[in-house]
Amino acid sequence: MFKNKKRLLFLILTILWMVLIFNFSSQNSTTSGNLSMQVTNAVLTVIHKESTTTLVQKSELEHIIRKCAHFSIYFLGGIIIYSFFTIFSLSFLKKLVFTQILGSFYASTDELHQIFVSGRGPSVRDVLIDSSGILLFLIIIFRRMIKLYK
């Protein structure tokens, strides 16, 4: 019984993660850009550089923040998806591979979804960044497992 509840919990978390990403990707370019700039301004305020930052520097920082957001949210997705696969009787390697496949597939479909959003479009670079976020999590898990069995 506990296994089924855990499986349901991780399935719900995986779906919620996907819905969150879908909602961010559904924002038109203006809304998405405004959100990114708000985050950028908050970062600049924290590091006390707002008044001395040029528009070019702010734009470059905003681009970095957007890409870090892609990486981070897919790193989190890697954790969630991997947790879901741990409930099944799969080998460790299969859990890693299935996590990467599902996460990268979702990243690809999410980028394709942006074709239909005003001012947005698909980006192979973003799929690679997203997939790299998942991959980093999987590398961390893999290294921890190796240490456990040494």
Summary of the structure (lengths in Angstrom):
residues: 150
radius of gyration: 18.0
end to end distance: 33.6
largest distance: 58.8
contacts: 418
relative contact order: 0.14
helix: 85%
strand: 0%
